[in-house]
Amino acid sequence: MNNENVFFNPGDAIASSHDFKEARRSAQIIKADKPTAGQIVIAQNAKSGKYAIYFADKASDDKHGEPYKITEKL
């Protein structure tokens, strides 16, 4: 498990779920459907605990958006 903290705009999420296994399954389907789309990350919202799937390049370094903890990278 990765402890990297980043910021994402919740509106940029590809998918989300309260269940990590469901989020991971969705991320694998997205990655298989678009293998050249870039790195996908599964991140857990620091406040709500909800998992969201993002393209890694949507991360914001300037602390704008919601704080997330990277759970897995695909």
Secondary structure, DSSP 8 states (H G I E B T S, - for coil): ----EEEE-GGG-SEEES-HHHHHHHHHHHHHH-TTS--EEEEEETTT--EEEEEGGG-BSSS-SEEEEEEEE-
